């Protein structure tokens, strides 16, 4: 099994998985990077201490106020695997569906200032900056969701959980932006569990690198960074995973959902038949209508 995970990781991160290796053609990160997308309406710095602290805002046609999706790309929390280009086509397609998108970049664990707590501080600042964007553009702050893919799915869940942080946390904010819901695409909600197979997926013990040690060494950081340890956070959660996703085991998804429901949160899981890890962020894939419609449902466009 370990050999299989490493094979999947090497193929998925490196590009399109070959049919000979997995019996079917799968999208890789460079494939979704290359999907067509129109330019953003604005590229804005949400903070000024680092060049990576920016986002791209896309606005639908017509008159607002527009619902908002904060979009967070993945890449194993490491800079070499992905940038916000990975979710550019995704954000552009959501704009066509009538949703303003704020596709954010952030410092990863290998960037100066990234890791703990910088990576988390960046996505928090990016989310809170939506309030400033709403003063300049016609955005509906009562209808904001956060959508993340892979490592970005973890950060999306964490943003929804952020109001649960204790006041003594380095990442505590008195009045953080509250989101209406979160859609996590093929990423973990339990960092302690992810440490047990992260090396097979990312090629390194990335959670220990992200948080500065294993759970037994820095338990307080895991308690603040792992969404499952912050439950319940009173926000609807939808985890979407392709049935052929070699990065996010369905077991891990189901365990997180069970924990969220037990804690009292409204949570659900969706398995997309035949989809791999990157199909869920590709508007050209058969998985796209499932993902799009769940986002619109959370925003209240379709009975959410």
N, C-alpha and C positions, 0 to 999 in steps of 0.2 A: 504493500500500500504506500509506503514512504517513497518508493521508487516512482510509483504512478503520480503522486502529488508533485514530485520534483519535475517529472516529465511535462506535466500539465503546466506548471509554473513557467518553465523555460520556454515553452511554446507560446503560451498566452502572453507573457510579458514581452517576448521577442517579436511577436507579430502574429500573423494568422496561423492558427493551428492546422496542420496538414491533415487531409482526409486519411492518409495512410496511417497516421499515428492514433487518431481517435475515431476514425471511421466516418467523419463528417467535417465539413468546413466550418470553422468557428471564427468569429471576429476577434482581433487582437487590438491593443491600444493604438497602434499606428493606423489601423483601419478606421477607427472612430475619429482619430485626429484628422484624417483626410476627408471625412464626410463634408459636403458643402454646407457652409453657413454664411449668412450675411453679416456684415460688420455690426458691432454693437452701436447703440445710440450714444453711449458715453462710456469712457474708461476713466474710472475715478479712484483716487487713493482714499481708502477708509482710515488710514493712519499714515504717519510721515516718517517713521523711524527706519523703514526698510523698503527697498524697491519692490519687494514681493507683496506688499500690503495694498493690493488694489483689486478692483472687481470690474466686471463689464455689465452694464445695464442695458437691457433690451426692452423696448416698450411696444405694446401692441398698437395697431392702427385704431383710430377712432378716439372717442372720449372716455375718460375714466370716471370714477376712480377704478384703477386696475388692481385685481388681486396680484399677489407677489409670491414667487417661488425663489427662495435662496438656494442656489445650486452649489454643491461642494464636490469637486472631483476627488478621485482616489489616487492609488499608486503606492500602497504599502507605507504611507507616511514618509516616503523617500522621494527626493526631487528628481531622480533620473528616470522614474517610471512614468510620470504623467504631469501635465500642467493643466491649466483651465481650458486649453485647447481640446482636451479630452471630452469636455462636456459642452463645447461651443455649439455643435449641431443640435444637441439635446435642448439647450437653452433657447436656441433659435426656433426650434419646432414648438416649444411651449409658448413662445411669443405668438406664433401663428394660431395657437389655441386660445388666445385672449388673455394670457398670463404675462405680466411683467416679470422678467428674470434678472436676478442679481447673481451672476456667475463669478465666484470669488477665487482668488489666489491666496496662498498663505505660506508661511515658512514651514518647511518640513524638518524632520529630526536631524538631517545633515546640513541644513542651512544655518548660518550664524544666527543665534537667537531663537532657533526652532527647538523642538522637543518639549520638555517640561520647563516652564509653563507656556513658552512662547507660541507653540502651535495652537494651543487652546485659546490663548489670549487673542490671537489673530482672528480665528473664526468667530469668536465672541464679538470682537470689535467690528468685524464685517457685518454681522447680523444687526448689531445695534445701530450701525450706520444707515440702515433702511429708514430709520426715523428722520435722519437728515435728508435722505433722498426724497422722502415723501413731502418735504417742504418745497422742493424744487420741481417735483413731478406729481402727477395726479395718481397717487398710490393709496390703496385701501389698507390701512394698518390693522384693520379688524380681520383681514383675510390674508394672512401670511403663513406659508408653509415652508418647510426646509426639506430639501431632497438631496441625498448624498449617495455616491456610488463607491463601493468597496471600502477603502479606508475612510472615504468621505461619508459613507453610511454611518460609520461609528461616530464621526464628528457631528453628523446631522442629529442622531439620537442624543448625543451629548448636549447639543444646543437646546433641544427640547427639555432636557433634564436640568439645565443650568440653574433655574430658579431654586432648585433643591440644595445647592451648594451651601455649606455652613458659612457663617459670617467670618470665621477665621481662615477661610480658604484664600490663597493667593489670587484665585480667579473669581472671587465673590463680587457681584455687582448688586447694588441695592434694588435697582429696578431694571433688570434686563428685558430685552424685547421678548415678549411671549408669542409663541407661534401657535397657529391653530392646529397643526398636525405635522407629522414627519413621515416621509417615505424613505425607507432605507433599502437600497438596491445592492444586494449581494455583499453585505458587509456585517461585521460582528457588533453585537451589543454587549458582549461579555469579554472583557480584555483578559481576565484571568484564564478563561477557557481558551482564548485565542493563543495564549502563550504556549499551549501544548502542541500546536501545529503550525505556528507562524513561520518557523524556519522552513518548513516544507513548502509553504506558499510564497514567502517573500525572500527566501534565501538567507535569512539572518534572523536573530531574535529581536525583531523590530519593536515589540512592545517594551521589552527591557531597555532598549535603546531610547525609545520615546519617553519613558517615564523615569529612566535613570536607575533601573534595577528590577529584580524579580519581585513578585508580590510579597514575599516574606521580608524583603529588605526595605521596601517603601510602601507598606500597606495603605498609608494615608493617601498616597497619590492614586493608587488603584481605586480607593473608595471615592475619590473625587473625579476620576477620569473615565471610569467604566460605567456606562449607563445602567446596567443591571443593578449596580449597587446604589443607585440613586432613585430607584423605583419606590413608590409611584410618583410620576411627575404630572399627572392630570392632563395629559395631552394624547390625543389619538395617535396611534402608531401603526404603520403598515410596512411590513417587511416583504419585499418581493425578491424572489430568487429563481433563476432558471433551473430547471430540473437537471440540466447538464453542466451546471456551474461547478467546476472543480475547485474553486477558491472558497466558497461559502457552503459548508455542509448543511444539508437540510436538517440534520440533527441539531446543529447549533441554532439555526433559525427557530426551530420548534421549541427548543428549551427556553430561549429568550421570550418568545410569545407566551409560553405557559407561565413564566415568572411574572411577566407584566400583568397578565390577567389575574393571577393569584393576588398580586399587590393591589388590584382594583382599577387598573388602567384599561381603557378600551383599546385592544390590540388585535391585529389579525395578520395572517401570513397568506401569501399568494405564491404558488409555484407555477411558473410559466413553462408549459410543455416544450421541450426541445431547445430551450434557450440556454446559451452559455453565459459566461461572466460579463461579456461586453455587449451582448445583444440588448440588454435592458436599458442602455443609454444610446442606442442607435435608432434614430427615427425611421430608418429604412428597414428595420427588422420587423418580424411578426410580433415581437414582444412589445413594440411601441404603443399600440392602442391600449393594452392592458395598463401599462405604466401611466400613460397620459390620462386615461379615464379615472384612475385612482387618485391622481393629483387633483383633477377637477372635482372629484367627489369630495375630497377633503376641503377644498375651497368653497364648497357649496354650490358649484355650478351644475352638479348633477345629483342633487338629493343628498349631499353629505351632511 
